[in-house]
Amino acid sequence: MLIENQAEELKLRVQKDSARYDPLFKVGTEVEACLLDGKGEPLNASPLIEELLNSQFFRNSGCMIDYEYGSCQFEFKTPPISFTNLLDLEVLYEDFIIEHLEKTIQKIYKNKIVIPVFLGGNPSPNILTDNMITNNDRYRKLFEWQSKFFDIELDGRKFKAAHIPAAIQGFHFHLQGRNPTYAVLMFNHILNLISSAIVLGANSKLFAGKIFSFHEPRIYLYDHSEQQNSGFPAIAAYINNMNDYIDYIKSRKPILARDYFELEKERHDDVRIRLNSEFYRVETRIVSVQTTPKALMAMIEFFVGYLYKAIHEESYGQKMLRNLSILREERQASVQSGFYASSHFPMIDTIKVQLDYSRKGLSDLNVKPEFLNVLDGRVKNRISPSEYVANLWDEKFNGSINQTVFEIISHMWERTKNNRPIM
């Protein structure tokens, strides 16, 4: 009854806000990472989080650091800033990673080798255990919920559903719309970018001590770990207005949620609309953690440029939205085959068209692309961080999984610190 009442109140708010004209494309980000030691073993991130929470950097910057499902994980969050200040956001990430994260690790974990890992999948062979779950009431309840599910099989290996969230990391960013109508348009058009984002941003072919055949096993495993409570939004058609979206959310069966806003957050869709603030924000959750700040910014540029151009064209009657069933097929093919995926069209061709469209949108916004060349390079060379890490494994594997994991995360950490994207 509470959820129903909140939904009706939100619909009244949406009606009242129909003529709003908020600043467009303010962007906030969330990046999940994890800690591994010199033997490639997971390390408790709690001391690091506590130390950073009390640091001057977090008091002054408006950023936040928080716990995640896995005890070796942490989440770094930035406050919303204007898209036109994306260079400032990149500098903020560099400041956090190089000036504060590394120095705090050296301070807290004295006489230990500790490496922060910015990869979508945890490469440690010993990550999939019960004791990896953070001692938090919500996470424990989720663990109990997922413990009832069947095991997931991939490439002949079985995984317990409840272990998966502690072993994967994502890059989430939300974009502010001008009003409820614009937010709905953003939601619909982002659905058309999901498969391209998977191909360009995949970063987790090395997972739990093994190279998997899928381009992005992280997504496959997460979808199945929640019995399809995550993934492509479970909508039958594109939403026409915000009321459609509110009805979609309230139709979901709660897991632990007690109100609308918890229900809104509980289903882990690739893209979702957040109504938990005074603004209308669309949150993208499909992208894997990127190794470097520049690559993070490149994904944001890609989405913003494309959205602006596509929504502008739609206002002139030119429909850019493709059939949802095709998008679902395309997503599945991209998870499995990456740049070589094909649904109704070769995925590589779709990505090229969308990147070109994004560049035109940025031009219409009078914004010079600063980071899109990272994604251009990936398309040209048909390589994502996922493939790069898999190639590293082939070069470095010496019979010891732990030793090879350590060499790879050390190599990638150097790229992260020097902000050298894979391209």
KABEL-V103514 format. One record per residue. N is the residue number from 1. RES is the residue in one letter. NEAR is the number of other ideal C-beta (glycine too) atoms within 12 Angstrom. Layout:
N RES NEAR
N RES NEAR
//
This chain:
1 M 11
2 L 17
3 I 26
4 E 18
5 N 14
6 Q 25
7 A 30
8 E 19
9 E 20
10 L 32
11 K 26
12 L 17
13 R 24
14 V 29
15 Q 19
16 K 15
17 D 24
18 S 21
19 A 13
20 R 23
21 Y 15
22 D 24
23 P 22
24 L 32
25 F 38
26 K 30
27 V 40
28 G 33
29 T 40
30 E 32
31 V 47
32 E 42
33 A 47
34 C 48
35 L 42
36 L 42
37 D 28
38 G 21
39 K 24
40 G 34
41 E 31
42 P 37
43 L 35
44 N 28
45 A 42
46 S 25
47 P 24
48 L 37
49 I 32
50 E 18
51 E 24
52 L 36
53 L 24
54 N 15
55 S 25
56 Q 15
57 F 26
58 F 27
59 R 14
60 N 13
61 S 25
62 G 16
63 C 32
64 M 24
65 I 34
66 D 26
67 Y 32
68 E 37
69 Y 39
70 G 43
71 S 33
72 C 41
73 Q 45
74 F 40
75 E 29
76 F 43
77 K 29
78 T 37
79 P 24
80 P 29
81 I 30
82 S 23
83 F 35
84 T 22
85 N 22
86 L 39
87 L 23
88 D 21
89 L 36
90 E 31
91 V 22
92 L 33
93 Y 40
94 E 24
95 D 26
96 F 38
97 I 36
98 I 24
99 E 21
100 H 31
101 L 40
102 E 26
103 K 21
104 T 32
105 I 33
106 Q 19
107 K 18
108 I 27
109 Y 26
110 K 11
111 N 10
112 K 20
113 I 22
114 V 35
115 I 39
116 P 46
117 V 49
118 F 46
119 L 54
120 G 47
121 G 52
122 N 51
123 P 51
124 S 40
125 P 26
126 N 26
127 I 44
128 L 34
129 T 23
130 D 19
131 N 18
132 M 35
133 I 35
134 T 29
135 N 17
136 N 19
137 D 13
138 R 23
139 Y 25
140 R 19
141 K 20
142 L 32
143 F 33
144 E 18
145 W 24
146 Q 34
147 S 20
148 K 16
149 F 25
150 F 15
151 D 20
152 I 29
153 E 16
154 L 30
155 D 19
156 G 9
157 R 21
158 K 17
159 F 35
160 K 29
161 A 32
162 A 34
163 H 35
164 I 43
165 P 42
166 A 42
167 A 47
168 I 45
169 Q 43
170 G 44
171 F 46
172 H 37
173 F 43
174 H 39
175 L 48
176 Q 35
177 G 39
178 R 28
179 N 28
180 P 38
181 T 31
182 Y 36
183 A 41
184 V 35
185 L 38
186 M 42
187 F 44
188 N 37
189 H 40
190 I 45
191 L 42
192 N 41
193 L 48
194 I 44
195 S 45
196 S 46
197 A 47
198 I 47
199 V 50
200 L 54
201 G 48
202 A 51
203 N 53
204 S 51
205 K 40
206 L 46
207 F 46
208 A 38
209 G 32
210 K 31
211 I 33
212 F 34
213 S 20
214 F 36
215 H 42
216 E 50
217 P 44
218 R 45
219 I 46
220 Y 38
221 L 42
222 Y 40
223 D 35
224 H 29
225 S 38
226 E 30
227 Q 23
228 Q 22
229 N 30
230 S 34
231 G 32
232 F 34
233 P 38
234 A 24
235 I 30
236 A 15
237 A 15
238 Y 26
239 I 32
240 N 19
241 N 25
242 M 37
243 N 25
244 D 27
245 Y 39
246 I 35
247 D 23
248 Y 29
249 I 39
250 K 32
251 S 20
252 R 29
253 K 17
254 P 23
255 I 25
256 L 22
257 A 25
258 R 17
259 D 24
260 Y 34
261 F 25
262 E 22
263 L 32
264 E 30
265 K 28
266 E 28
267 R 35
268 H 33
269 D 36
270 D 36
271 V 41
272 R 40
273 I 45
274 R 37
275 L 37
276 N 21
277 S 19
278 E 15
279 F 30
280 Y 39
281 R 35
282 V 45
283 E 40
284 T 43
285 R 39
286 I 44
287 V 46
288 S 46
289 V 46
290 Q 50
291 T 47
292 T 37
293 P 41
294 K 34
295 A 44
296 L 46
297 M 41
298 A 42
299 M 50
300 I 51
301 E 42
302 F 46
303 F 51
304 V 45
305 G 40
306 Y 44
307 L 45
308 Y 36
309 K 34
310 A 33
311 I 38
312 H 24
313 E 21
314 E 23
315 S 15
316 Y 11
317 G 8
318 Q 13
319 K 17
320 M 28
321 L 25
322 R 28
323 N 17
324 L 22
325 S 17
326 I 23
327 L 36
328 R 28
329 E 24
330 E 36
331 R 38
332 Q 27
333 A 32
334 S 41
335 V 43
336 Q 31
337 S 30
338 G 41
339 F 33
340 Y 20
341 A 33
342 S 22
343 S 28
344 H 18
345 F 21
346 P 23
347 M 39
348 I 29
349 D 21
350 T 35
351 I 39
352 K 24
353 V 24
354 Q 39
355 L 38
356 D 24
357 Y 33
358 S 39
359 R 29
360 K 23
361 G 34
362 L 32
363 S 19
364 D 20
365 L 26
366 N 12
367 V 28
368 K 16
369 P 29
370 E 27
371 F 40
372 L 39
373 N 22
374 V 37
375 L 45
376 D 24
377 G 24
378 R 38
379 V 31
380 K 17
381 N 18
382 R 24
383 I 29
384 S 47
385 P 49
386 S 47
387 E 31
388 Y 36
389 V 42
390 A 35
391 N 21
392 L 30
393 W 29
394 D 16
395 E 15
396 K 25
397 F 22
398 N 15
399 G 8
400 S 15
401 I 25
402 N 25
403 Q 21
404 T 30
405 V 41
406 F 30
407 E 29
408 I 39
409 I 43
410 S 26
411 H 30
412 M 40
413 W 33
414 E 22
415 R 30
416 T 37
417 K 26
418 N 18
419 N 28
420 R 22
421 P 35
422 I 36
423 M 28
//
